[in-house]
Amino acid sequence: MKNAFIIGKRVIIQLKGDKRFLALSLIAPLIIIYLLKIVFDIITPELDMPMNEFMPVPIEMPTLATPKFILPVSAFIVHFLSFVLCAILLVQERTRGTLERMLINGYKKTSIIMGYTIGYFGLATLQAILVITEEIYLFKFDFATSTIVILFFVIWLLAIVSVMLGIFISTFARHEGHVFPFIPLIILPSVFLTGVLADPEKLPTWANWLGHLFPLRYANNILTTLTKPEFHYSEFTGDFLILIGYALGLLLLASRTLKESD
């Protein structure tokens, strides 16, 4: 563990010095969520207008700017950016020879992966705090303090899982450009199959089962439960455990497949 903390400290120092990476990681999610708010403010009044001359009375339709929709979308934004940025950064580390030097100096693969994960803990924490704060402020969500704490932990845990997934995928990329083909293969399908846009139970059976492979499915289950007027913590305990299992499993896989160079 000592080596992991040494590597984690180095990663933190490196992140502080990489202003562009920090800006993309922290500011990009906030900009996207703000743009969503602008779009929803335009769409919602239009949905309330009569559809045609034969419908003189406005049709009541649920606004999109509700916690049930906004929270999963925000979680996906964090998931997407954390995955892409961390995968690219790890590929750069390998192409620069940083990982090779660590292995030559006697660092174990598991310590290296854990070190990078520890280094990203702070970044994931800031992401979760900023995203939740902006959501509550822009959309005027009224959550209990206990609910806000759970929301933070869900977004934070999903960011960590995304980092671990990015580290794992980076082992199969020879350069930064090789990361992008994994986006339509892994990240984008999760939007359609995990309940962010549609109820997964209404999907074809094969698509519903496939959706269980994506960590966003379990984060979305928790976030959706939190939007209910009344809920019990036992309803999403299993989903929390699965997310933690994803992080540990990806840690093991990444440490087994880590390559020092191409």
Stockholm file with secondary structure:
# STOCKHOLM 1.0

chainA/1-262         MKNAFIIGKRVIIQLKGDKRFLALSLIAPLIIIYLLKIVFDIITPELDMPMNEFMPVPIEMPTLATPKFILPVSAFIVHFLSFVLCAILLVQERTRGTLERMLINGYKKTSIIMGYTIGYFGLATLQAILVITEEIYLFKFDFATSTIVILFFVIWLLAIVSVMLGIFISTFARHEGHVFPFIPLIILPSVFLTGVLADPEKLPTWANWLGHLFPLRYANNILTTLTKPEFHYSEFTGDFLILIGYALGLLLLASRTLKESD
#=GR chainA/1-262 SS CHHHHHHHHHHHHHHHHCHHHHHHHHHHHHHHHHHHHHHHHHHHHHHTSCSSTTCCSCCCCCCSCSHHHHHHHHHHHHHHHHHHHHHHHHHHHHHTTHHHHHHHTTCCHHHHHHHHHHHHHHHHHHHHHHHHHHHHHHHTCCCCHHHHHHHHHHHHHHHHHHHHHHHHHHTTCSSGGGGTTHIIIIIHHHHHHSSSSSCGGGSCHHHHHHHTTSHHHHHHHHHHHHTSSSCCGGGSHHHHHHHHHHHHHHHHHHHHHCCSCC
#=GC SS_cons         CHHHHHHHHHHHHHHHHCHHHHHHHHHHHHHHHHHHHHHHHHHHHHHTSCSSTTCCSCCCCCCSCSHHHHHHHHHHHHHHHHHHHHHHHHHHHHHTTHHHHHHHTTCCHHHHHHHHHHHHHHHHHHHHHHHHHHHHHHHTCCCCHHHHHHHHHHHHHHHHHHHHHHHHHHTTCSSGGGGTTHIIIIIHHHHHHSSSSSCGGGSCHHHHHHHTTSHHHHHHHHHHHHTSSSCCGGGSHHHHHHHHHHHHHHHHHHHHHCCSCC
//
